[in-house]
Every structure is written in structure tokens, then in C-alpha cells.
Amino acid sequence: MREYFIVKIKEDGKIEIPLEFAYELGLIKGAYFLVEVDTDIKEMHVERVALPGKKLVEIEMVVEDKPGVLAKVSGLLGRFGINILFNEAEELESLGLSAIVAIVDVSESKISTKELEDKLKEIEEVREVKVIELESSRL
């Protein structure tokens, strides 16, 4: 159900959501949210990505834009017990390449982020890859 309400900002950069909605949305200590900001139209979208207790990693890749590449990537992640929580792909202007960004949960995986990066680089269609542990870098 969609609800609308007005909130007043009490401190720069902080939004307080009424408690009844906070619980419904999973706005609890330690939860992870994806925040999409569009500064041109002054809007943002907030989406819960994971509940507390997850170990999140961001994967950024440039790959050949052809059928089956995403299946190879997701298959590799699945083999290592890595759960994809969010992903987005975008074609890179008629270069025959695509950019892929994924947020994954590696809490059940036994592979290190360095090993994961190396395994992703072994996929023939992957041109660039960067694996970033979110907990230590931005959160």
C-alpha cells in the first residue's frame, strides 16, 4: 500500500520516518538500503537491499554486450554461495560493451574478495572488474 506523508528535516542529511512505517519497511539498525538520487529533479528512491547480518560487496564490471554473459557471472556467484541482492546493467554507447553493477551477499561464501575478483576476470567476456567490500569502504 502506498502512503504519503510530510516530514520536516530536523538535522542536515537526516530524514526521520514515522516508526510505524519504519518497522514495515525494515528500517532497523544494521539493515542495508540502496539510495538512488537524481539531483536534476531533486528526487530520491530508497529500497531495502538486506537485513542486518549480511556481508555486502559491490561488483563493478565492464563486459562484452552479448547473450549469456550475465548467466556466466551469476552462475559463478552461485557456485561460490554468493547471493545477488541487486544488479543493474547499462549498454555503453555502441561500443559493444555493457557496465554491470551488483550488490551481493558473501556472508555464506568461503571465497575472499580478491579470489572472487580473480575468478570473475577468468570469464572470457569480462573486460574490467572491481570488487569492493562495502562495510570497510563507505558504510
N, CA, C and O of each residue as an XYZ file, in Angstrom:
556
protein
N       0.842     -1.177      0.000
C       0.000      0.000      0.000
C       0.889      1.243      0.000
O       1.845      1.325      0.771
N       0.580      2.186     -0.845
C       1.335      3.424     -0.947
C       0.792      4.443      0.049
O      -0.417      4.653      0.140
N       1.686      5.063      0.781
C       1.321      6.092      1.760
C       2.112      7.363      1.450
O       3.232      7.290      0.944
N       1.544      8.500      1.745
C       2.221      9.781      1.580
C       2.162     10.528      2.910
O       1.131     10.548      3.582
N       3.282     11.137      3.275
C       3.302     11.961      4.471
C       4.440     12.974      4.321
O       5.379     12.765      3.553
N       4.338     14.053      5.055
C       5.342     15.117      5.027
C       6.197     14.989      6.290
O       5.675     14.811      7.390
N       7.516     15.083      6.114
C       8.414     15.101      7.264
C       9.221     16.390      7.206
O       9.533     16.897      6.129
N       9.549     16.901      8.366
C      10.388     18.095      8.456
C      11.795     17.642      8.820
O      11.982     16.849      9.743
N      12.767     18.141      8.101
C      14.162     17.776      8.353
C      14.639     18.533      9.580
O      14.626     19.763      9.611
N      15.063     17.778     10.598
C      15.497     18.380     11.858
C      17.010     18.561     11.911
O      17.517     19.371     12.687
N      17.725     17.809     11.088
C      19.187     17.885     11.053
C      19.632     17.618      9.621
O      19.108     16.718      8.964
N      20.600     18.401      9.132
C      21.061     18.248      7.755
C      21.406     16.797      7.441
O      22.150     16.148      8.176
N      20.853     16.301      6.337
C      21.188     14.972      5.861
C      20.459     13.830      6.540
O      20.740     12.670      6.238
N      19.529     14.111      7.451
C      18.836     13.042      8.164
C      17.328     13.178      8.002
O      16.755     14.247      8.211
N      16.702     12.068      7.622
C      15.249     12.018      7.486
C      14.711     11.070      8.539
O      15.221      9.961      8.694
N      13.692     11.490      9.259
C      13.071     10.649     10.269
C      11.731     10.157      9.734
O      10.856     10.951      9.390
N      11.587      8.846      9.672
C      10.368      8.214      9.167
C       9.515      7.807     10.366
O      10.047      7.294     11.351
N       8.205      8.025     10.301
C       7.352      7.583     11.417
C       7.599      6.106     11.730
O       7.716      5.281     10.824
N       7.676      5.788     13.011
C       8.051      4.460     13.484
C       7.196      3.339     12.892
O       7.718      2.276     12.556
N       5.895      3.565     12.764
C       5.022      2.509     12.223
C       5.445      2.114     10.805
O       5.362      0.940     10.445
N       5.897      3.079      9.997
C       6.352      2.772      8.637
C       7.777      2.237      8.644
O       8.136      1.391      7.825
N       8.582      2.735      9.571
C       9.970      2.270      9.662
C      10.020      0.763      9.870
O      10.797      0.075      9.207
N       9.216      0.249     10.765
C       9.195     -1.191     11.016
C       8.674     -1.949      9.798
O       9.218     -2.995      9.445
N       7.647     -1.443      9.165
C       7.079     -2.091      7.974
C       8.114     -2.191      6.846
O       8.135     -3.173      6.104
N       8.963     -1.179      6.724
C       9.961     -1.135      5.649
C      11.262     -1.846      6.007
O      12.121     -2.054      5.150
N      11.400     -2.213      7.267
C      12.649     -2.844      7.691
C      13.736     -1.840      8.004
O      14.920     -2.168      7.940
N      13.351     -0.620      8.342
C      14.306      0.419      8.730
C      14.745      0.155     10.164
O      14.314      0.824     11.103
N      15.613     -0.838     10.303
C      16.099     -1.220     11.618
C      17.620     -1.139     11.621
O      18.267     -1.196     10.575
N      18.170     -1.003     12.818
C      19.619     -0.868     12.959
C      20.339     -2.020     12.263
O      20.035     -3.189     12.498
N      21.292     -1.674     11.410
C      22.097     -2.674     10.721
C      21.557     -3.101      9.368
O      22.239     -3.827      8.645
N      20.343     -2.671      8.997
C      19.787     -3.005      7.682
C      20.490     -2.172      6.606
O      21.002     -1.087      6.881
N      20.505     -2.687      5.402
C      21.157     -2.007      4.272
C      20.104     -1.533      3.278
O      19.176     -2.266      2.936
N      20.265     -0.287      2.819
C      19.344      0.286      1.848
C      20.119      0.854      0.666
O      21.210      1.403      0.820
N      19.534      0.708     -0.506
C      20.060      1.329     -1.710
C      19.352      2.678     -1.847
O      18.123      2.738     -1.836
N      20.113      3.741     -1.974
C      19.544      5.076     -2.138
C      19.928      5.566     -3.531
O      21.108      5.711     -3.849
N      18.916      5.816     -4.353
C      19.121      6.330     -5.706
C      18.739      7.809     -5.693
O      17.609      8.159     -5.352
N      19.672      8.667     -6.061
C      19.460     10.112     -6.005
C      19.529     10.699     -7.408
O      20.454     10.407     -8.166
N      18.549     11.526     -7.747
C      18.555     12.264     -9.011
C      18.583     13.746     -8.665
O      17.552     14.335     -8.338
N      19.771     14.346     -8.739
C      19.917     15.747     -8.346
C      19.282     16.703     -9.355
O      18.970     17.842     -9.007
N      19.085     16.260    -10.596
C      18.461     17.126    -11.605
C      17.002     17.414    -11.265
O      16.534     18.542    -11.425
N      16.292     16.405    -10.802
C      14.875     16.606    -10.494
C      14.593     16.606     -8.990
O      13.439     16.624     -8.561
N      15.681     16.587     -8.188
C      15.575     16.682     -6.725
C      14.703     15.563     -6.143
O      13.797     15.811     -5.347
N      14.998     14.332     -6.557
C      14.265     13.187     -6.051
C      15.220     12.096     -5.603
O      16.372     12.030     -6.032
N      14.702     11.236     -4.720
C      15.462     10.058     -4.333
C      14.505      8.894     -4.127
O      13.328      9.070     -3.813
N      15.047      7.712     -4.315
C      14.298      6.473     -4.119
C      15.116      5.623     -3.152
O      16.329      5.487     -3.310
N      14.455      5.060     -2.162
C      15.132      4.250     -1.152
C      14.538      2.849     -1.196
O      13.319      2.679     -1.170
N      15.409      1.851     -1.264
C      14.951      0.465     -1.369
C      15.788     -0.418     -0.450
O      17.018     -0.374     -0.487
N      15.117     -1.218      0.372
C      15.858     -2.120      1.254
C      16.524     -3.212      0.419
O      15.900     -3.834     -0.441
N      17.807     -3.424      0.698
C      18.583     -4.426     -0.019
C      18.832     -5.645      0.862
O      18.771     -6.776      0.381
N      19.111     -5.428      2.146
C      19.420     -6.562      3.023
C      19.133     -6.235      4.484
O      19.275     -5.098      4.934
N      18.733     -7.257      5.191
C      18.539     -7.145      6.633
C      19.895     -7.235      7.323
O      20.885     -7.591      6.685
N      19.957     -6.920      8.612
C      21.237     -6.983      9.339
C      21.869     -8.377      9.265
O      21.180     -9.379      9.072
N      23.190     -8.413      9.423
C      23.907     -9.673      9.471
C      24.511    -10.118      8.156
O      25.116    -11.188      8.089
N      24.364     -9.334      7.127
C      24.912     -9.681      5.817
C      26.287     -9.036      5.639
O      26.597     -8.015      6.254
N      27.097     -9.651      4.791
C      28.390     -9.056      4.420
C      28.267     -8.681      2.947
O      28.276     -9.547      2.072
N      28.153     -7.372      2.684
C      27.877     -6.902      1.331
C      29.138     -6.509      0.583
O      30.085     -5.957      1.142
N      29.108     -6.819     -0.702
C      30.204     -6.497     -1.611
C      29.578     -5.901     -2.869
O      28.539     -6.366     -3.338
N      30.218     -4.875     -3.404
C      29.799     -4.299     -4.688
C      30.732     -4.829     -5.766
O      31.953     -4.820     -5.608
N      30.145     -5.287     -6.857
C      30.916     -5.750     -8.007
C      30.627     -4.804     -9.168
O      29.473     -4.609     -9.549
N      31.681     -4.222     -9.724
C      31.557     -3.351    -10.894
C      32.300     -4.023    -12.030
O      33.468     -4.387    -11.891
N      31.609     -4.190    -13.174
C      32.230     -4.861    -14.316
C      31.916     -4.149    -15.618
O      30.875     -3.510    -15.768
N      32.843     -4.276    -16.554
C      32.597     -3.941    -17.951
C      32.742     -5.257    -18.701
O      33.770     -5.930    -18.618
N      31.687     -5.610    -19.437
C      31.658     -6.900    -20.126
C      31.257     -6.706    -21.587
O      30.709     -5.670    -21.964
N      31.540     -7.715    -22.392
C      31.041     -7.709    -23.764
C      29.526     -7.791    -23.709
O      28.967     -8.559    -22.926
N      28.862     -6.997    -24.545
C      27.405     -6.948    -24.560
C      26.880     -8.021    -25.513
O      26.625     -7.765    -26.690
N      26.725     -9.233    -24.968
C      26.189    -10.320    -25.790
C      25.448    -11.311    -24.905
O      25.683    -11.362    -23.698
N      24.559    -12.094    -25.492
C      23.749    -13.029    -24.716
C      24.597    -14.031    -23.935
O      25.609    -14.529    -24.428
N      24.163    -14.314    -22.709
C      24.786    -15.334    -21.890
C      25.841    -14.855    -20.917
O      26.250    -15.610    -20.035
N      26.292    -13.619    -21.054
C      27.354    -13.131    -20.177
C      26.862    -13.029    -18.734
O      27.543    -13.471    -17.809
N      25.690    -12.451    -18.549
C      25.146    -12.319    -17.196
C      24.894    -13.695    -16.576
O      25.060    -13.873    -15.369
N      24.498    -14.659    -17.395
C      24.304    -16.030    -16.898
C      25.623    -16.622    -16.406
O      25.647    -17.314    -15.388
N      26.710    -16.359    -17.112
C      28.022    -16.857    -16.677
C      28.416    -16.239    -15.342
O      28.913    -16.928    -14.451
N      28.192    -14.934    -15.211
C      28.542    -14.226    -13.977
C      27.698    -14.741    -12.818
O      28.234    -15.069    -11.759
N      26.379    -14.814    -13.011
C      25.513    -15.256    -11.916
C      25.768    -16.723    -11.572
O      25.666    -17.107    -10.407
N      26.094    -17.537    -12.560
C      26.427    -18.932    -12.294
C      27.668    -19.055    -11.430
O      27.708    -19.861    -10.500
N      28.682    -18.256    -11.736
C      29.908    -18.260    -10.942
C      29.611    -17.848     -9.501
O      30.095    -18.471     -8.556
N      28.817    -16.805     -9.344
C      28.473    -16.343     -7.993
C      27.724    -17.433     -7.236
O      28.001    -17.681     -6.062
N      26.787    -18.078     -7.900
C      26.022    -19.141     -7.272
C      26.890    -20.315     -6.829
O      26.676    -20.880     -5.756
N      27.869    -20.681     -7.654
C      28.768    -21.787     -7.304
C      29.562    -21.502     -6.029
O      29.952    -22.430     -5.321
N      29.800    -20.227     -5.737
C      30.558    -19.868     -4.540
C      29.655    -19.454     -3.372
O      30.137    -18.928     -2.369
N      28.344    -19.693     -3.506
C      27.423    -19.390     -2.413
C      27.185    -17.907     -2.208
O      26.887    -17.467     -1.098
N      27.317    -17.137     -3.277
C      27.142    -15.681     -3.206
C      25.759    -15.326     -3.725
O      25.380    -15.726     -4.826
N      25.008    -14.577     -2.933
C      23.636    -14.208     -3.264
C      23.587    -12.812     -3.870
O      24.095    -11.862     -3.274
N      22.984    -12.677     -5.045
C      22.825    -11.373     -5.693
C      21.608    -10.684     -5.079
O      20.498    -11.216     -5.129
N      21.816     -9.508     -4.503
C      20.735     -8.754     -3.872
C      20.200     -7.661     -4.781
O      19.023     -7.309     -4.711
N      21.060     -7.125     -5.632
C      20.692     -6.044     -6.558
C      21.678     -6.070     -7.713
O      22.873     -6.287     -7.515
N      21.174     -5.849     -8.918
C      22.089     -5.640    -10.039
C      21.435     -4.749    -11.081
O      20.212     -4.666    -11.186
N      22.281     -4.093    -11.835
C      21.821     -3.185    -12.887
C      22.854     -3.225    -14.008
O      24.059     -3.238    -13.757
N      22.370     -3.244    -15.235
C      23.264     -3.259    -16.393
C      22.879     -2.133    -17.335
O      21.709     -1.766    -17.450
N      23.886     -1.592    -18.003
C      23.650     -0.490    -18.931
C      24.597     -0.629    -20.119
O      25.797     -0.849    -19.957
N      24.032     -0.495    -21.310
C      24.837     -0.558    -22.521
C      25.743      0.675    -22.589
O      25.316      1.787    -22.281
N      26.993      0.462    -22.994
C      27.941      1.570    -23.125
C      28.012      1.985    -24.592
O      28.683      1.342    -25.399
N      27.332      3.038    -24.914
C      27.273      3.670    -26.234
C      27.951      2.929    -27.378
O      29.131      3.146    -27.652
N      27.237      2.095    -28.016
C      27.635      1.379    -29.238
C      29.097      0.919    -29.273
O      29.711      0.871    -30.338
N      29.639      0.588    -28.121
C      30.997      0.060    -28.067
C      30.988     -1.471    -28.027
O      32.038     -2.112    -28.040
N      29.779     -2.041    -27.980
C      29.674     -3.484    -27.853
C      29.963     -3.955    -26.441
O      30.253     -5.130    -26.213
N      29.883     -3.019    -25.484
C      30.161     -3.332    -24.085
C      28.987     -2.917    -23.205
O      28.171     -2.079    -23.588
N      28.920     -3.513    -22.033
C      27.933     -3.135    -21.021
C      28.624     -2.976    -19.681
O      29.624     -3.633    -19.392
N      28.066     -2.088    -18.871
C      28.528     -1.926    -17.490
C      27.524     -2.637    -16.601
O      26.314     -2.479    -16.764
N      28.029     -3.417    -15.664
C      27.178     -4.125    -14.712
C      27.632     -3.748    -13.306
O      28.823     -3.754    -12.996
N      26.656     -3.421    -12.465
C      26.917     -3.171    -11.049
C      26.020     -4.125    -10.273
O      24.827     -4.240    -10.556
N      26.597     -4.801     -9.302
C      25.816     -5.726     -8.486
C      26.200     -5.565     -7.020
O      27.362     -5.338     -6.684
N      25.204     -5.688     -6.163
C      25.426     -5.757     -4.724
C      25.129     -7.202     -4.340
O      24.041     -7.715     -4.602
N      26.102     -7.844     -3.723
C      25.967     -9.263     -3.392
C      26.263     -9.495     -1.919
O      26.966     -8.717     -1.276
N      25.706    -10.591     -1.401
C      25.947    -11.004     -0.024
C      26.923    -12.168     -0.053
O      26.625    -13.226     -0.608
N      28.098    -11.969      0.551
C      29.134    -13.000      0.566
C      29.254    -13.669      1.945
O      30.223    -14.380      2.209
N      28.271    -13.439      2.814
C      28.374    -13.966      4.177
C      28.379    -15.492      4.240
O      28.874    -16.055      5.216
N      27.849    -16.172      3.238
C      27.837    -17.642      3.211
C      28.949    -18.206      2.329
O      29.047    -19.423      2.167
N      29.778    -17.350      1.764
C      30.817    -17.784      0.838
C      32.147    -17.984      1.558
O      32.445    -17.299      2.537
N      32.921    -18.908      1.072
C      34.254    -19.176      1.647
C      35.359    -18.553      0.801
O      36.539    -18.726      1.108
N      34.998    -17.834     -0.256
C      35.979    -17.234     -1.157
C      36.250    -15.788     -0.726
O      35.332    -15.077     -0.317
N      37.505    -15.361     -0.820
C      37.845    -13.971     -0.476
C      37.435    -13.047     -1.616
O      37.179    -13.499     -2.732
N      37.375    -11.746     -1.324
C      37.020    -10.793     -2.382
C      38.087    -10.773     -3.483
O      37.757    -10.593     -4.655
N      39.329    -10.950     -3.126
C      40.407    -11.000     -4.127
C      40.244    -12.231     -5.019
O      40.387    -12.141     -6.238
N      39.945    -13.384     -4.408
C      39.719    -14.603     -5.192
C      38.502    -14.443     -6.095
O      38.509    -14.892     -7.241
N      37.452    -13.799     -5.571
C      36.248    -13.555     -6.367
C      36.586    -12.697     -7.581
O      36.178    -13.005     -8.700
N      37.328    -11.628     -7.356
C      37.724    -10.749     -8.459
C      38.517    -11.533     -9.508
O      38.274    -11.389    -10.706
N      39.452    -12.351     -9.062
C      40.265    -13.153     -9.985
C      39.405    -14.128    -10.785
O      39.617    -14.292    -11.987
N      38.431    -14.780    -10.131
C      37.547    -15.730    -10.818
C      36.680    -15.014    -11.858
O      36.466    -15.536    -12.952
N      36.178    -13.811    -11.516
C      35.379    -13.047    -12.476
C      36.213    -12.644    -13.696
O      35.710    -12.639    -14.819
N      37.482    -12.309    -13.474
C      38.375    -11.938    -14.574
C      38.630    -13.107    -15.520
O      38.988    -12.899    -16.680
N      38.451    -14.329    -15.036
C      38.647    -15.512    -15.879
C      37.525    -15.715    -16.889
O      37.696    -16.463    -17.852
N      36.385    -15.069    -16.691
C      35.285    -15.170    -17.659
C      35.711    -14.411    -18.913
O      36.057    -13.232    -18.848
N      35.682    -15.093    -20.039
C      36.211    -14.571    -21.299
C      35.663    -13.191    -21.675
O      36.406    -12.348    -22.178
N      34.377    -12.956    -21.438
C      33.737    -11.704    -21.873
C      33.935    -10.537    -20.904
O      33.546     -9.409    -21.210
N      34.521    -10.791    -19.767
C      34.732     -9.729    -18.775
C      35.984     -8.936    -19.153
O      37.072     -9.500    -19.270
N      35.822     -7.634    -19.342
C      36.939     -6.758    -19.714
C      37.566     -6.070    -18.499
O      38.786     -5.924    -18.422
N      36.722     -5.651    -17.554
C      37.199     -4.988    -16.334
C      36.338     -5.464    -15.179
O      35.150     -5.736    -15.352
N      36.934     -5.564    -14.007
C      36.162     -5.926    -12.822
C      36.806     -5.316    -11.583
O      38.028     -5.274    -11.440
N      35.933     -4.846    -10.691
C      36.387     -4.319     -9.398
C      35.422     -4.838     -8.344
O      34.206     -4.730     -8.503
N      35.961     -5.401     -7.271
C      35.157     -5.928     -6.165
C      35.477     -5.096     -4.932
O      36.635     -4.981     -4.530
N      34.430     -4.511     -4.330
C      34.614     -3.575     -3.220
C      33.822     -4.067     -2.011
O      32.609     -4.255     -2.101
N      34.500     -4.276     -0.881
C      33.807     -4.615      0.356
C      33.139     -3.347      0.877
O      33.818     -2.375      1.208
N      31.819     -3.355      0.949
C      31.096     -2.144      1.322
C      31.281     -1.753      2.782
O      31.392     -0.567      3.092
N      31.316     -2.695      3.649
C      31.429     -2.394      5.078
C      32.659     -1.550      5.378
O      32.592     -0.611      6.172
N      33.771     -1.878      4.752
C      35.010     -1.177      5.074
C      35.219      0.089      4.244
O      36.056      0.920      4.596
N      34.470      0.253      3.143
C      34.776      1.367      2.265
C      33.868      2.575      2.415
O      34.349      3.707      2.361
N      32.542      2.365      2.608
C      31.639      3.517      2.567
C      30.600      3.557      3.664
O      29.964      4.593      3.858
N      30.407      2.494      4.375
C      29.258      2.465      5.299
C      29.654      2.788      6.719
O      28.803      2.803      7.609
